[in-house]
């Protein structure tokens, strides 16, 4: 059975720790966190350390720290076993450990205290050798049904696409909520529409699914909408409507 | 049993016709469409006419035509029964029929050939009298479990909020797909993230759910992302990141 150590105390680390503790196929050997308070809730289930030199031997070290700390943390690992990070936007060769390197990137947005079902989360894995890819595939399969071999360059593209469909989309939800709050209409009325908008593109492409005043070239409705918005909301409304209209003209 | 006539041949009309034909509580009396080809598939189930003067008497006339045609079509209805439109952005008093007026607005994005479950679709209803509101409530309840009393002013706000969470969100999905196609990575990897982004805000607010480089103030990752994008994508990336960052500062 593979022995895994997790380094980090943030959202991804916490979610991975929970998932590996529930997992019968993998041994969670140890948790390293600079601030052990962040992982205190696991102290009865797993060995915890805040000293990277005290790391025990494991088969895979999973670094789930902030992007800028990956180099430093990896350099300090006292083992030649496989070391992977979990970041969407950091290249594999950012790892500074002396031994084998890889990436173990769960493509999902993790929020504290919001339980996730790992079986549906795509894992993008990368390694230097087939043997290590095989090891990461086994690890990923113990958590998820969706494994993709994605190299560092491809992962950069995926990550920026993910910013659009996740971070920016969520910000549009927030603007929708701001408008509703501002005018005292219940935001919950929009929930089924939000769900359907996301579900629809599993059946048809976003291009086919596009509707609305910008798509129809309905400038009267667009002007009416602009009159209801704040300056910042107007800027976003205009640039996105223009982009939808350009797409139509191309 | 209430007798309903539907006027229109587009997406909303087609979806409403299907739903009323399957409905045991309501009689779909007649369909009017300028171009009967658009509703030809219902000719064995319902009386169809392309002459508005040939409209039979009904309890409610539901106008589901383009926003700009609502005035004209309503003016031609030869009855004093209740006439409603189905638009999110048109005021009730745009109706030009001689008798009673109302609004029967299903807040959803309808796409041709994509079946919808009306039971989850919020209906925003409006009328001039309590009696007509009661009639529309009965009609809406025969299709859906979610009924909201929303006046013309409130509906305008809801509609612009819906453009953000539906039309603009779908456009961000399209940009995500464009990036993936451009760089030959499979867009399907992003589907679970898209689903989770939509599902998450049923548990926590969009503001709490916000993550990503703009939220963290991670300008290095943002610059790396900009380098991968087209000019138009860059503009959208910058304006949305700025808006997320401003939100943080306020």
HADDOCK unambig.tbl for C-alpha pairs under 7 A between the chains (distance, minus, plus):
assign (segid A and resid 107 and name CA) (segid B and resid 193 and name CA) 6.97 0.50 0.50
assign (segid A and resid 108 and name CA) (segid B and resid 193 and name CA) 5.31 0.50 0.50
assign (segid A and resid 109 and name CA) (segid B and resid 193 and name CA) 6.87 0.50 0.50
assign (segid A and resid 111 and name CA) (segid B and resid 209 and name CA) 6.81 0.50 0.50
assign (segid A and resid 120 and name CA) (segid B and resid 192 and name CA) 6.64 0.50 0.50
assign (segid A and resid 121 and name CA) (segid B and resid 192 and name CA) 6.39 0.50 0.50
assign (segid A and resid 122 and name CA) (segid B and resid 189 and name CA) 6.33 0.50 0.50
assign (segid A and resid 154 and name CA) (segid B and resid 185 and name CA) 6.54 0.50 0.50
assign (segid A and resid 157 and name CA) (segid B and resid 179 and name CA) 6.94 0.50 0.50
assign (segid A and resid 157 and name CA) (segid B and resid 180 and name CA) 6.87 0.50 0.50
assign (segid A and resid 157 and name CA) (segid B and resid 183 and name CA) 6.87 0.50 0.50
assign (segid A and resid 158 and name CA) (segid B and resid 180 and name CA) 6.72 0.50 0.50
assign (segid A and resid 160 and name CA) (segid B and resid 225 and name CA) 5.78 0.50 0.50
assign (segid A and resid 161 and name CA) (segid B and resid 176 and name CA) 4.43 0.50 0.50
assign (segid A and resid 161 and name CA) (segid B and resid 179 and name CA) 6.14 0.50 0.50
assign (segid A and resid 161 and name CA) (segid B and resid 180 and name CA) 6.94 0.50 0.50
assign (segid A and resid 162 and name CA) (segid B and resid 176 and name CA) 6.90 0.50 0.50
assign (segid A and resid 162 and name CA) (segid B and resid 190 and name CA) 6.71 0.50 0.50
assign (segid A and resid 163 and name CA) (segid B and resid 212 and name CA) 6.85 0.50 0.50
assign (segid A and resid 164 and name CA) (segid B and resid 172 and name CA) 5.69 0.50 0.50
assign (segid A and resid 164 and name CA) (segid B and resid 176 and name CA) 6.01 0.50 0.50
assign (segid A and resid 165 and name CA) (segid B and resid 172 and name CA) 5.77 0.50 0.50
assign (segid A and resid 165 and name CA) (segid B and resid 173 and name CA) 5.33 0.50 0.50
assign (segid A and resid 165 and name CA) (segid B and resid 176 and name CA) 6.13 0.50 0.50
assign (segid A and resid 165 and name CA) (segid B and resid 194 and name CA) 6.20 0.50 0.50
assign (segid A and resid 166 and name CA) (segid B and resid 193 and name CA) 6.78 0.50 0.50
assign (segid A and resid 166 and name CA) (segid B and resid 194 and name CA) 6.28 0.50 0.50
assign (segid A and resid 166 and name CA) (segid B and resid 197 and name CA) 5.89 0.50 0.50
assign (segid A and resid 167 and name CA) (segid B and resid 210 and name CA) 6.38 0.50 0.50
assign (segid A and resid 167 and name CA) (segid B and resid 211 and name CA) 6.07 0.50 0.50
assign (segid A and resid 167 and name CA) (segid B and resid 212 and name CA) 5.86 0.50 0.50
assign (segid A and resid 168 and name CA) (segid B and resid 240 and name CA) 6.51 0.50 0.50
assign (segid A and resid 169 and name CA) (segid B and resid 169 and name CA) 5.44 0.50 0.50
assign (segid A and resid 169 and name CA) (segid B and resid 172 and name CA) 6.80 0.50 0.50
assign (segid A and resid 170 and name CA) (segid B and resid 197 and name CA) 6.70 0.50 0.50
assign (segid A and resid 170 and name CA) (segid B and resid 206 and name CA) 5.95 0.50 0.50
assign (segid A and resid 170 and name CA) (segid B and resid 210 and name CA) 6.42 0.50 0.50
assign (segid A and resid 171 and name CA) (segid B and resid 206 and name CA) 6.92 0.50 0.50
assign (segid A and resid 171 and name CA) (segid B and resid 244 and name CA) 6.83 0.50 0.50
assign (segid A and resid 172 and name CA) (segid B and resid 164 and name CA) 5.69 0.50 0.50
assign (segid A and resid 172 and name CA) (segid B and resid 165 and name CA) 5.77 0.50 0.50
assign (segid A and resid 172 and name CA) (segid B and resid 169 and name CA) 6.79 0.50 0.50
assign (segid A and resid 173 and name CA) (segid B and resid 165 and name CA) 5.34 0.50 0.50
assign (segid A and resid 173 and name CA) (segid B and resid 206 and name CA) 6.14 0.50 0.50
assign (segid A and resid 174 and name CA) (segid B and resid 206 and name CA) 5.06 0.50 0.50
assign (segid A and resid 174 and name CA) (segid B and resid 207 and name CA) 6.16 0.50 0.50
assign (segid A and resid 176 and name CA) (segid B and resid 161 and name CA) 4.45 0.50 0.50
assign (segid A and resid 176 and name CA) (segid B and resid 162 and name CA) 6.90 0.50 0.50
assign (segid A and resid 176 and name CA) (segid B and resid 164 and name CA) 6.01 0.50 0.50
assign (segid A and resid 176 and name CA) (segid B and resid 165 and name CA) 6.13 0.50 0.50
assign (segid A and resid 179 and name CA) (segid B and resid 157 and name CA) 6.97 0.50 0.50
assign (segid A and resid 179 and name CA) (segid B and resid 161 and name CA) 6.14 0.50 0.50
assign (segid A and resid 180 and name CA) (segid B and resid 157 and name CA) 6.89 0.50 0.50
assign (segid A and resid 180 and name CA) (segid B and resid 158 and name CA) 6.73 0.50 0.50
assign (segid A and resid 180 and name CA) (segid B and resid 161 and name CA) 6.94 0.50 0.50
assign (segid A and resid 183 and name CA) (segid B and resid 157 and name CA) 6.87 0.50 0.50
assign (segid A and resid 185 and name CA) (segid B and resid 154 and name CA) 6.56 0.50 0.50
assign (segid A and resid 189 and name CA) (segid B and resid 122 and name CA) 6.34 0.50 0.50
assign (segid A and resid 190 and name CA) (segid B and resid 162 and name CA) 6.72 0.50 0.50
assign (segid A and resid 192 and name CA) (segid B and resid 120 and name CA) 6.65 0.50 0.50
assign (segid A and resid 192 and name CA) (segid B and resid 121 and name CA) 6.40 0.50 0.50
assign (segid A and resid 193 and name CA) (segid B and resid 107 and name CA) 6.98 0.50 0.50
assign (segid A and resid 193 and name CA) (segid B and resid 108 and name CA) 5.31 0.50 0.50
assign (segid A and resid 193 and name CA) (segid B and resid 109 and name CA) 6.87 0.50 0.50
assign (segid A and resid 193 and name CA) (segid B and resid 166 and name CA) 6.78 0.50 0.50
assign (segid A and resid 194 and name CA) (segid B and resid 165 and name CA) 6.20 0.50 0.50
assign (segid A and resid 194 and name CA) (segid B and resid 166 and name CA) 6.27 0.50 0.50
assign (segid A and resid 194 and name CA) (segid B and resid 198 and name CA) 6.31 0.50 0.50
assign (segid A and resid 195 and name CA) (segid B and resid 198 and name CA) 5.95 0.50 0.50
assign (segid A and resid 197 and name CA) (segid B and resid 166 and name CA) 5.90 0.50 0.50
assign (segid A and resid 197 and name CA) (segid B and resid 170 and name CA) 6.72 0.50 0.50
assign (segid A and resid 198 and name CA) (segid B and resid 194 and name CA) 6.30 0.50 0.50
assign (segid A and resid 198 and name CA) (segid B and resid 195 and name CA) 5.94 0.50 0.50
assign (segid A and resid 198 and name CA) (segid B and resid 198 and name CA) 6.70 0.50 0.50
assign (segid A and resid 206 and name CA) (segid B and resid 170 and name CA) 5.95 0.50 0.50
assign (segid A and resid 206 and name CA) (segid B and resid 171 and name CA) 6.93 0.50 0.50
assign (segid A and resid 206 and name CA) (segid B and resid 173 and name CA) 6.14 0.50 0.50
assign (segid A and resid 206 and name CA) (segid B and resid 174 and name CA) 5.05 0.50 0.50
assign (segid A and resid 207 and name CA) (segid B and resid 174 and name CA) 6.15 0.50 0.50
assign (segid A and resid 209 and name CA) (segid B and resid 111 and name CA) 6.77 0.50 0.50
assign (segid A and resid 210 and name CA) (segid B and resid 167 and name CA) 6.36 0.50 0.50
assign (segid A and resid 210 and name CA) (segid B and resid 170 and name CA) 6.41 0.50 0.50
assign (segid A and resid 211 and name CA) (segid B and resid 167 and name CA) 6.07 0.50 0.50
assign (segid A and resid 212 and name CA) (segid B and resid 163 and name CA) 6.85 0.50 0.50
assign (segid A and resid 212 and name CA) (segid B and resid 167 and name CA) 5.86 0.50 0.50
assign (segid A and resid 225 and name CA) (segid B and resid 160 and name CA) 5.78 0.50 0.50
assign (segid A and resid 236 and name CA) (segid B and resid 239 and name CA) 6.83 0.50 0.50
assign (segid A and resid 239 and name CA) (segid B and resid 236 and name CA) 6.81 0.50 0.50
assign (segid A and resid 240 and name CA) (segid B and resid 168 and name CA) 6.50 0.50 0.50
assign (segid A and resid 244 and name CA) (segid B and resid 171 and name CA) 6.82 0.50 0.50
